[in-house]
Amino acid sequence: MPQGTIIINFAGNSISAKVLLTWQTASEHNNKGFDMERRLSISLKWSKIGFVAGAGTSYTPRDYSFIDTKMVLLFTVPKSA
């Protein structure tokens, strides 16, 4: 019985003011693709920022990537005692 999409590797790396996400699937079954989402650390809401098309059905490893070009840097100021 097909198991859906099996992700075997996932990594995120910052490059300048961008974030490169890379992942690999071992197999995919009826996979239309991957919704890419971002959440600010101060918010509980996720926002869709992109989509990466999947391979449909595949029984061989597939490599994917996505670049978030609008990385948001958040800074906090410690409270004084």
Secondary structure in CASP SS format (residue, H / E / C, confidence):
PFRMAT SS
TARGET T0000
AUTHOR 0000-0000-0000
METHOD secondary structure of the structure
MODEL  1
M C 1.00
P C 1.00
Q C 1.00
G C 1.00
T C 1.00
I E 1.00
I E 1.00
I E 1.00
N E 1.00
F E 1.00
A E 1.00
G E 1.00
N E 1.00
S E 1.00
I E 1.00
S C 1.00
A C 1.00
K E 1.00
V E 1.00
L E 1.00
L E 1.00
T E 1.00
W E 1.00
Q E 1.00
T E 1.00
A E 1.00
S E 1.00
E E 1.00
H E 1.00
N E 1.00
N E 1.00
K E 1.00
G E 1.00
F E 1.00
D E 1.00
M E 1.00
E E 1.00
R E 1.00
R C 1.00
L C 1.00
S C 1.00
I C 1.00
S C 1.00
L C 1.00
K C 1.00
W C 1.00
S E 1.00
K E 1.00
I E 1.00
G E 1.00
F E 1.00
V E 1.00
A E 1.00
G E 1.00
A E 1.00
G E 1.00
T E 1.00
S E 1.00
Y C 1.00
T C 1.00
P C 1.00
R E 1.00
D E 1.00
Y E 1.00
S E 1.00
F E 1.00
I E 1.00
D E 1.00
T C 1.00
K C 1.00
M C 1.00
V C 1.00
L C 1.00
L C 1.00
F C 1.00
T C 1.00
V C 1.00
P C 1.00
K C 1.00
S C 1.00
A C 1.00
END
